[in-house]
């Protein structure tokens, strides 16, 4: 039956047929099913160590008499505390009636003896079997099973699944079979969908085998079936997103060789663990109305904690119901909240697949085209502002700081994704006159596939900073504050242009390790100045001028003079001009014909 099913799948998707045929062998299927059943058995039996037996404490969680005994203990403890306080107060003053203190001491001894007697009785006697609430224990037991399997599903699907996908692509690349697959008549979508569905097939089987117990445990723990289905839906959407990202990472990270799977799955593991820790701690409504909430929406932990109250066995409340997007109260309804997660996964997965189709056939092209980068930056700004505008009580300086940090890292990432390598620029410089689209020079710089990316980076920086200027409308600022915001943004733009130009210049090197050079130089340029300044105890609020020349100059603009700020801006623009002049000369040389270069002695 399984063979017939796989054969039918082969008619629909040959790549999926290839993956399933290689993995769904009887031994592998048997091991996956047995492993899942063993895990379920261990989870089911583990909590039986807390089963209320004959010697269950009178104050145990499942004894019906525990409330009355605990209440007696609390009352006696309160009486003891009050008597001790009175006795302490009377001992510090001179009393007209000397018998008060002995009477208080006698009462205190009586209360203490009652406490000891009650504790002795509780320690020597046990809850009668008829008074043990077995129904509550079973409900807690099923909840434990449900929570344990829910956590297992998320980590197994996302971490192990991404590892297998990246590892499979790395092996295909090493063996050379990936190039053979590229030459097949199948579409990129068909090939990579087959990979995404087929490579983790044993993990799917492992999870599907545990689904019946998981669903039954949820129902036995009085969890709504609709909420459980919502959980499954979000987890499936999360798998679609992370597996798509794993495919892209496997295609573009050939530089890391055999370390790819560990790097990719390790990043997913750290991200999931970090977001789980955040969701399990006390939070406020502010935690769900700031730019960072978008990065938490890729993880299913917040929605899981929202769907299943007290999921992490803590007293904190999930504030996901307060989440808004451009003043739309999305968190008020479970369907709109789940829809938000699915739309976020869907749009981002679509963007990833657009990039995958671009990179799969031609691994020499830039990861993003210039036009795609404009859409990407615009989308991120819309989403980030959508979660921020309606926030009440948030300091406007914090908002600008959030956006400055996020946009800085986005722009630095785009520098690597958008800057073409030496060979592409050489082809562009040499054959630009044969352009079939009749684009002008500036159009070619903005949307051309192989042209230098400096102008495109400038457009992206402009798109990223435009909402900050618009944001000043929503945050009433005086003229001085508006001037500081303007200077901060312009100075930050100039710094980003410097780094973008340096990135493009380094990628024109003949060295095959040019990307490592870019990472090293950019890392040093971003972080080394801070290390040096802190080493010499130069703080932004005491010595602001040196901080104006770092990657994050906004920390010093408030404490610096306008003259110093303009000096830093002029310096950055001068550096950009000089570096662009060098790039222009290099591109001119690269564009020369072989004969001309030979005659010129190059």
ABEGO torsion letter per residue (X at the ends): XAAAAAAAAAAABAAAAAAAAAABBAAAAAAAAAAAAAAAAAAAAAAAAABBBAABBAABAABAAAAAAAAAAAAAAAAAAAAAAAAAAAAABBBABAAAAAAAAAAAAAAAAAAAAAAAAAAABBBBAAABBAAAAAAAAAAAAAAAAAAAAAAAAAAAAAAAAAAAAAAAAAAGAAAAAAABABBAAAAAAAAAAAAAAAAAAAAAAAAAAAAAAAAAAGBBAAAAAAAAAAAAAAAAAAAAAAAAAAAAAAAAEAAAAAAAAAAAAAAAAAAAAAAABBBBAAAABBAAAAAAAABAAAAAAAABBGAAGBABBBAAAABBBGGBBAAABAAAAAAAAAAAAAAAAAAAAAAAAAAAABAABBABBAAAAAAAAAAAAAAAAAAAAABBGBBAAAAAAAAAAAAAAAAAAAAAAABBBAAAAAAAAAAAAABAAGBBAAAAAAABAABBAAAAAAAAAAAAAAAAAAAAAABBBBAAAAAAAAAAAAAAAAAAAAAAAAAAAAAABABAAAAAAAAAAAAAAAAAAAAAAAAAGBBAAABAAAAAABABAAAAAAABBAAAAAAAAAAAAAAAAAAAAAAAAAAAAAABBAAAAAAAGX
